Amino acid sequence: MSHLDPPGLLQAFSTLTLDLQRLAQHQEIEHFQHHALARLSQLLAFDSAWWGRSAVIEGLPQEHSSCLYHLPPGYLVDWQSIRHLDVTVGRVHATPGQAVIVDMRDPDNGSALNWLGQRHGLGELLCVIHIDPQTHLSHHLTLYRKPG
């Protein structure tokens, strides 16, 4: 992946959009998210990702489905153990549709998130959610980068 000028970036985004549309039409649903993240990683620099859907119950997300991309299966269990302390949850739900960036090593973001980042070799995250207006389910995409 290289830095692109504005016209090149627009072309790369257009191609990505068409590729995602083709994936949605031709991939089985259980494989779509993984393939979509692999394709997205060709345009955006990230090391791992978490794409999921949840309901917010008593202020905390209750996962309905998850796709972990280059994250171990134990990541979800570890996150669930600290979700009530994860500053990301409040930040993304305060501004649905806008991405938030969180430094997982910054002590101001809490020792629980610091622990999660250290345990899984994660430095920072970018997270965005969309709340379905009819079901009120929250769809989230979180992209992670390693420290450094």
ZIURRA-V964886 format. One record per pair of residues at least 4 apart in sequence whose C-alpha atoms are under 7 Angstrom apart, sorted by the first residue. I is the first residue (numbers start at 1). GAP is how many residues later the second one is. Records with the same first field share a line. If there is no record, write none. Layout:
I->GAP ; GAP
This chain:
1->41 ; 42
4->4 ; 5
5->4
6->4
7->4
8->4
9->4
10->4
11->4
12->4
13->4
14->4
15->4
16->4
17->4
18->4
19->4
20->4 ; 16
21->4
22->4
23->4 ; 9
24->8
27->4 ; 5
28->4
31->4
32->4
33->4 ; 34
34->4 ; 35
35->4
36->4
37->4
38->4
40->4
41->4 ; 5
46->97 ; 98 ; 99
47->97 ; 98 ; 99
48->21 ; 22 ; 23 ; 95 ; 96 ; 97
49->19 ; 20 ; 21 ; 93 ; 94 ; 95
50->16 ; 17 ; 18 ; 19 ; 91 ; 92 ; 93
51->15 ; 16 ; 17 ; 89 ; 90 ; 91
52->13 ; 14 ; 15 ; 87 ; 88 ; 89
53->10 ; 11 ; 12 ; 13 ; 84 ; 85 ; 86 ; 87
54->7 ; 8 ; 9 ; 10 ; 11 ; 83 ; 84 ; 85
55->6 ; 7 ; 8 ; 82 ; 83
56->4 ; 5 ; 6
57->4 ; 5
60->24
71->4
74->4
75->4
76->4
77->4
78->4
79->4 ; 37
82->4 ; 30
85->27
86->27
87->4 ; 22
88->4 ; 14
89->4
90->4
91->4
92->4 ; 8 ; 36 ; 37
96->32 ; 33 ; 34 ; 35
97->31 ; 32 ; 33
98->30
99->27 ; 28 ; 29
100->26 ; 27 ; 28
101->24 ; 25 ; 26
102->22 ; 23 ; 24
103->20 ; 21 ; 22
104->5 ; 9 ; 10 ; 13 ; 18 ; 19 ; 20
105->9 ; 12 ; 18
106->8
107->4 ; 7
109->4
110->4
111->4
112->4
113->4
114->4
115->4
116->4
117->4 ; 5 ; 6
118->4
121->25
122->22 ; 23 ; 24 ; 25
123->22 ; 23 ; 24
124->20 ; 21 ; 22
125->17 ; 18 ; 19 ; 20
126->16 ; 17 ; 18
127->13 ; 14 ; 15 ; 16
128->12 ; 13 ; 14
129->9 ; 10 ; 11 ; 12
130->8 ; 9 ; 10
131->5 ; 6 ; 7 ; 8
132->4 ; 5 ; 6
